[in-house]
């Protein structure tokens, strides 16, 4: 009597395992398409950010120079007269860090 039960169990398990295999294959295909879309979108976003970082770097260097000339008395005013943003060293440090980040991003975009 144990043989017919085994056959019946195999027949009941078989459609479930086939359904699971089909589900996992379709899920993997969907995830691979999603992964390709995400990678493509990230690459496009990275290239846009790399292009826009050029003017940002130039602006921060200009703020560093403006702050320095304000402290030396060559210019009358600077928008940040008090606080940490009134120091030219902070602006120069931000400019160097932003320039380094832009360089790394451009190099990464050229590699791909």
C-alpha positions as CSV (number, residue, x, y, z in Angstrom):
1,X,0.0,0.0,0.0
2,X,2.9,2.3,0.4
3,X,3.6,2.4,-3.4
4,X,0.4,4.0,-4.5
5,X,0.8,6.7,-1.9
6,X,4.3,7.5,-3.1
7,X,3.0,7.8,-6.7
8,X,0.2,10.1,-5.6
9,X,2.6,12.3,-3.5
10,X,4.9,12.6,-6.5
11,X,2.1,13.7,-8.7
12,X,0.9,16.3,-6.2
13,X,4.4,17.6,-5.6
14,X,5.4,17.8,-9.3
15,X,3.0,20.6,-10.3
16,X,4.1,22.6,-7.3
17,X,7.8,22.2,-8.0
18,X,7.2,23.0,-11.7
19,X,5.3,26.2,-10.7
20,X,8.1,27.2,-8.3
21,X,10.7,26.6,-11.0
22,X,8.7,28.7,-13.5
23,X,8.2,31.4,-10.9
24,X,11.9,31.6,-9.9
25,X,12.9,31.8,-13.6
26,X,10.5,34.6,-14.4
27,X,11.5,36.4,-11.2
28,X,15.2,36.1,-12.1
29,X,14.5,37.4,-15.6
30,X,12.6,40.4,-14.1
31,X,15.3,41.1,-11.6
32,X,18.0,41.0,-14.3
33,X,16.1,43.5,-16.4
34,X,15.6,45.7,-13.3
35,X,19.2,45.5,-12.5
36,X,20.2,46.4,-16.0
37,X,17.8,49.4,-15.9
38,X,19.2,50.5,-12.6
39,X,22.8,50.3,-13.8
40,X,22.0,52.3,-16.9
41,X,20.1,54.9,-14.9
42,X,22.9,55.2,-12.4
43,X,25.5,55.6,-15.2
44,X,23.4,58.4,-16.8
45,X,22.9,60.1,-13.5
46,X,26.6,59.9,-12.8
47,X,27.5,61.5,-16.1
48,X,25.0,64.3,-15.5
49,X,26.5,64.9,-12.0
50,X,30.0,64.8,-13.4
51,X,29.1,67.5,-16.0
52,X,27.4,69.7,-13.4
53,X,30.2,69.5,-10.9
54,X,32.5,71.6,-13.1
55,X,30.6,74.9,-12.6
56,X,30.1,74.0,-8.9
57,X,33.8,73.6,-8.4
58,X,34.5,76.9,-10.1
59,X,31.9,78.6,-7.9
60,X,33.3,77.3,-4.7
61,X,36.9,78.4,-5.8
62,X,35.4,81.8,-6.5
63,X,33.9,82.0,-3.0
64,X,37.2,81.0,-1.5
65,X,39.0,83.8,-3.4
66,X,36.2,86.3,-2.6
67,X,36.4,85.4,1.1
68,X,40.2,85.8,1.1
69,X,40.0,89.2,-0.6
70,X,37.4,90.3,1.9
71,X,39.7,89.3,4.8
72,X,42.6,91.2,3.2
73,X,40.4,94.3,2.8
74,X,40.5,94.3,-1.0
75,X,36.7,93.9,-1.3
76,X,34.1,95.6,0.8
77,X,31.8,92.7,1.7
78,X,31.3,89.0,1.7
79,X,27.9,87.3,2.0
80,X,28.9,85.3,5.1
81,X,30.3,87.9,7.6
82,X,30.3,85.5,10.6
83,X,30.4,81.9,11.3
84,X,32.4,79.1,9.8
85,X,31.6,80.0,6.2
86,X,33.2,83.4,6.6
87,X,36.7,81.8,6.7
88,X,38.5,81.4,3.3
89,X,40.2,78.2,4.4
90,X,36.9,76.5,4.8
91,X,35.9,77.5,1.3
92,X,39.2,76.4,-0.1
93,X,38.9,73.1,1.6
94,X,35.4,72.6,0.3
95,X,36.6,73.5,-3.2
96,X,39.5,71.0,-3.1
97,X,37.2,68.2,-1.8
98,X,34.6,69.0,-4.5
99,X,37.3,69.1,-7.2
100,X,38.6,65.7,-6.0
101,X,35.1,64.2,-6.0
102,X,34.5,65.5,-9.5
103,X,37.8,64.1,-10.7
104,X,37.1,60.7,-9.2
105,X,33.6,60.7,-10.7
106,X,34.9,61.7,-14.2
107,X,37.6,59.0,-14.0
108,X,35.0,56.4,-13.0
109,X,32.7,57.5,-15.9
110,X,35.6,57.3,-18.4
111,X,36.5,53.8,-17.2
112,X,33.0,52.4,-18.0
